[in-house]
Amino acid sequence: MPRERAASGLERTARLLDLVPYISSHQGISVKELGEVFHTSENHLVEDLTTLWMCGLPGYTPLELMEISFESGYVTIQNAQTLQRPRALSKDEALSLILGLNALHDQVSTENPSVALEINALINKLSNVVGSSITSRISNTDEVSASIRSTLIDAISRRQRIEITYHSIARDSVTTRTILPLDSQINNEVEYILAFCEHSHSHRTFRLDRILSARISQTPMIEKSLNEMSDEIGKLTTTISISSRHRDVNEILNIQIPAGDVSGSFQVNIEVFSQDWLTRAVMSLGGAATVSQPLAASVAQRASKALLGYKI
């Protein structure tokens, strides 16, 4: 006869937590029937019941411990008021599930409407745990407008130019641009639109959740080929000196620390597309990184302007 697989610690803990409310609502159930309900042998079930003997409120005297009887082959439980309700999700657990379900819903809403409806039903159930007001704020975070997505996806297939209002995090500004959408992609659960931007005369990647509006452009096409326009804009090359906070520098600027320079200073040449972004990134490092001219003057000017805000 094959030996029964022993339950893992997590499996047994979950069973112990579920046993108390089940026995409380099924007083006098037989050990055999209880084992069938929880898909475990009578021997393992008796071990669980013996463990529950030693569970209860702090103090752990006979006055606080649960009273369980199962020697007769039938199980009864008393003094288990604090554990007699079924397990419930905490608010943190429910919030995590809602975030995941929202992301999943966005992926399947157009391709599989029936699954999307089931996901919505689960979200509604979880909303009762955390409150509808919190759920509403979560579901609206970085939400992509269906009409904006539809307009851009349709423009890709029709090769139409689109006028968009875009929130640029790099420049910390909202601008209006005319773009020719070329493709869409998803990276780390974030949707992007790859397009040719007439404003910058180059190919650009736009986060879909930062496009505030989108409509078909009525302005005439600029009479230059995409290749000619792309060649007009080059990368910005500068030298950065790193003196400390190497891990932060690596995460913010994506600079690999040379071997042997874990604690010392070193210089690297990097290429970026946005001078504004690099200025803000260097400032955020608080002196751990400095840049060469002419960007050094830009950093100094912006830092001086920021310091003026602290003067009365």
C-alpha positions in Angstrom: 0.0 0.0 0.0 1.6 3.3 -1.1 2.4 5.7 1.7 0.3 8.9 1.8 2.1 12.1 0.9 2.7 14.3 4.0 1.1 17.7 3.7 3.4 20.7 3.5 3.5 23.2 6.4 1.5 25.7 4.5 -1.1 23.1 3.5 -1.5 21.9 7.0 -1.7 25.4 8.4 -4.5 26.2 5.9 -6.3 23.1 6.9 -6.1 23.8 10.6 -7.5 27.3 10.0 -10.4 25.9 8.0 -11.1 23.0 10.3 -12.3 25.2 13.2 -15.1 27.1 11.5 -16.2 23.9 9.6 -16.4 21.9 12.8 -18.2 24.8 14.6 -21.0 24.6 12.0 -21.0 20.8 11.8 -20.9 19.7 15.4 -20.9 15.9 15.8 -19.5 15.1 12.4 -17.6 11.8 12.2 -13.9 11.7 11.8 -14.2 9.7 8.7 -16.6 12.1 7.0 -14.5 15.1 8.1 -11.4 13.5 6.5 -13.3 13.0 3.3 -14.3 16.7 3.3 -10.7 17.9 3.7 -9.3 15.2 1.4 -7.0 13.7 4.1 -6.6 10.4 5.9 -8.2 9.8 9.4 -4.7 9.5 10.9 -3.6 12.9 9.6 -6.9 14.4 10.7 -6.4 13.1 14.2 -3.0 14.7 14.2 -4.6 18.0 13.2 -7.3 17.7 15.9 -4.6 17.0 18.5 -2.8 20.1 17.4 -5.9 22.2 17.8 -6.1 21.1 21.4 -3.2 23.4 22.1 -4.7 26.4 20.2 -6.6 29.3 21.7 -6.1 32.8 23.2 -2.9 34.1 24.8 -2.5 32.8 28.3 -2.9 29.2 26.9 -4.4 27.9 30.1 -7.4 25.5 30.0 -9.6 28.6 30.3 -8.3 30.0 27.0 -7.7 26.9 24.9 -10.2 25.3 22.6 -12.1 22.3 23.9 -12.2 19.5 21.2 -13.7 16.0 21.6 -13.1 13.3 19.0 -12.3 10.1 21.0 -15.7 8.7 20.2 -15.2 9.0 16.5 -17.4 12.1 16.3 -16.0 15.7 16.6 -17.3 18.6 18.6 -15.6 21.8 19.5 -16.2 24.5 22.1 -14.7 27.8 23.2 -13.5 28.6 19.7 -15.2 32.0 19.2 -12.1 33.7 17.9 -11.5 31.2 15.2 -14.9 30.0 14.3 -15.4 32.3 11.2 -14.0 31.2 7.8 -10.7 32.8 6.8 -11.0 36.2 5.2 -8.6 38.2 3.1 -6.9 41.2 4.7 -7.2 44.6 3.0 -3.6 44.3 1.8 -4.2 40.9 0.3 -7.4 42.1 -1.4 -5.7 45.2 -2.8 -3.0 43.0 -4.3 -5.5 40.8 -5.9 -7.5 43.7 -7.3 -4.4 45.3 -8.8 -3.6 42.0 -10.5 -7.2 41.4 -11.7 -7.4 45.0 -13.2 -4.2 44.4 -15.2 -5.5 41.0 -16.3 -8.9 42.5 -17.3 -7.2 45.1 -19.5 -5.4 42.3 -21.4 -8.5 40.2 -22.1 -11.3 42.7 -22.3 -11.4 42.9 -26.1 -10.3 39.4 -26.9 -12.3 37.4 -24.4 -15.4 39.3 -23.1 -16.7 36.4 -21.1 -13.5 36.1 -19.1 -13.5 39.8 -18.6 -17.0 39.6 -17.1 -15.8 36.9 -14.6 -12.9 39.0 -13.6 -15.2 42.0 -13.0 -17.3 39.7 -10.8 -14.3 38.8 -8.7 -13.3 42.5 -8.4 -16.7 43.4 -7.2 -16.5 40.7 -4.5 -13.1 41.9 -3.4 -14.4 45.5 -3.3 -16.6 44.5 -0.3 -13.3 43.8 1.6 -11.5 47.1 0.9 -14.4 49.4 0.2 -15.7 50.7 -3.1 -14.0 54.1 -2.8 -10.5 52.6 -2.6 -11.3 50.2 -5.4 -12.5 53.0 -7.6 -9.2 54.9 -7.1 -7.2 51.7 -7.8 -9.1 50.9 -11.0 -8.7 54.4 -12.4 -4.9 54.5 -11.8 -3.0 54.7 -15.1 -6.2 53.6 -16.9 -6.1 53.8 -20.6 -9.1 55.2 -22.4 -10.7 52.6 -24.7 -11.4 55.3 -27.3 -7.8 56.5 -27.3 -6.5 53.0 -27.7 -9.0 52.3 -30.5 -8.1 55.5 -32.3 -4.4 54.7 -32.2 -4.7 51.0 -33.2 -6.9 51.9 -36.1 -4.4 54.6 -37.2 -1.7 52.0 -37.3 -3.6 49.8 -39.8 -4.8 52.8 -41.8 -1.5 54.7 -41.8 -3.2 57.8 -40.5 -1.5 60.7 -38.7 -2.8 61.4 -35.2 -2.7 64.6 -33.1 -2.1 63.6 -29.4 -1.9 65.4 -26.1 1.0 63.8 -24.2 2.2 64.0 -20.7 6.0 63.7 -20.8 7.5 62.6 -17.5 11.1 63.3 -18.8 10.2 67.0 -19.4 7.4 67.2 -16.7 5.2 68.9 -19.2 2.1 68.4 -21.4 2.5 68.9 -25.1 0.5 68.5 -28.3 2.2 66.5 -31.0 1.3 65.1 -34.4 2.5 61.5 -34.8 2.3 58.7 -37.3 1.6 55.5 -35.3 3.6 52.6 -36.6 3.2 49.8 -34.0 2.1 48.9 -30.5 3.7 46.7 -27.9 3.5 45.7 -24.3 6.6 45.7 -22.0 6.4 44.8 -18.3 2.6 45.1 -18.5 2.8 48.7 -19.9 1.4 49.5 -23.3 3.5 51.6 -25.7 2.9 53.2 -29.1 5.9 53.3 -31.5 5.5 56.3 -33.8 7.2 58.9 -36.0 6.8 62.2 -34.1 6.7 65.3 -36.4 7.4 67.5 -33.3 10.8 66.0 -32.7 11.4 64.8 -36.3 12.3 61.4 -35.1 10.9 58.0 -34.1 9.6 58.0 -30.5 8.0 55.6 -28.1 4.9 56.9 -26.2 3.3 55.3 -23.1 -0.3 54.7 -23.9 -1.5 55.6 -20.4 0.2 59.1 -20.7 -1.6 60.0 -23.9 -4.4 62.3 -22.7 -6.2 62.7 -26.0 -6.0 61.5 -29.6 -7.7 62.5 -32.8 -7.1 62.2 -36.5 -4.9 65.1 -37.7 -6.3 67.4 -40.4 -3.0 69.2 -41.1 -1.1 68.3 -44.3 1.8 65.8 -44.2 5.3 67.2 -43.9 7.0 66.5 -47.2 10.0 64.7 -46.0 10.7 61.0 -45.8 10.8 59.3 -42.5 14.4 58.4 -43.0 15.4 62.0 -43.7 13.6 63.2 -40.6 15.1 60.5 -38.4 18.6 61.6 -39.5 18.1 65.2 -38.4 18.0 64.3 -34.7 21.0 62.6 -33.0 21.7 61.4 -29.5 23.2 63.6 -26.9 26.7 62.4 -25.7 28.1 63.5 -22.4 30.7 62.4 -19.8 29.5 61.6 -16.3 31.8 61.4 -13.2 30.6 59.0 -10.5 31.9 59.4 -7.0 29.4 57.5 -4.8 26.0 55.9 -4.6 26.9 53.5 -7.3 23.8 51.3 -6.9 21.5 54.4 -7.3 23.5 55.5 -10.4 23.2 52.1 -11.9 19.4 52.0 -11.4 18.7 55.6 -12.5 21.2 56.0 -15.4 21.6 52.3 -16.3 25.4 52.6 -16.0 27.3 49.4 -15.3 30.0 49.9 -12.7 33.5 48.9 -14.0 35.3 46.0 -12.3 37.5 47.3 -9.5 35.5 50.5 -9.1 33.0 49.4 -6.6 34.0 52.0 -4.0 36.1 54.5 -6.1 35.3 57.2 -8.6 35.2 56.7 -12.3 34.0 58.4 -15.5 31.7 57.0 -18.3 30.4 58.4 -21.6 26.7 57.9 -22.1 24.2 58.7 -24.8 20.7 60.1 -24.1 17.8 61.6 -26.1 16.6 64.1 -23.6 18.8 66.8 -21.9 15.9 67.7 -19.5 15.7 64.1 -18.3 19.5 63.8 -17.8 19.5 67.1 -15.9 16.8 65.9 -13.5 18.4 62.5 -13.1 21.8 64.0 -12.1 20.1 66.4 -9.7 18.3 63.5 -8.0 21.6 61.8 -7.2 22.6 64.7 -4.9 26.2 65.2 -6.0 27.0 61.6 -6.4 27.3 62.2 -10.2 28.4 65.3 -12.1 28.3 66.0 -15.9 30.6 67.8 -18.3 29.8 71.0 -20.0 27.4 72.3 -21.4 25.1 70.1 -19.3 26.9 71.1 -16.1 25.7 74.7 -16.5 22.1 73.4 -17.0 22.3 71.4 -13.8 23.7 74.3 -11.9 21.1 76.7 -13.2 18.2 74.3 -12.3 19.7 73.6 -8.9 20.0 77.3 -8.1 16.4 77.8 -9.2 15.2 75.0 -6.9 17.2 76.5 -3.9 15.4 79.8 -4.4 12.2 78.0 -3.5 13.5 77.4 0.0 14.3 81.0 0.7 11.7 83.2 2.6 
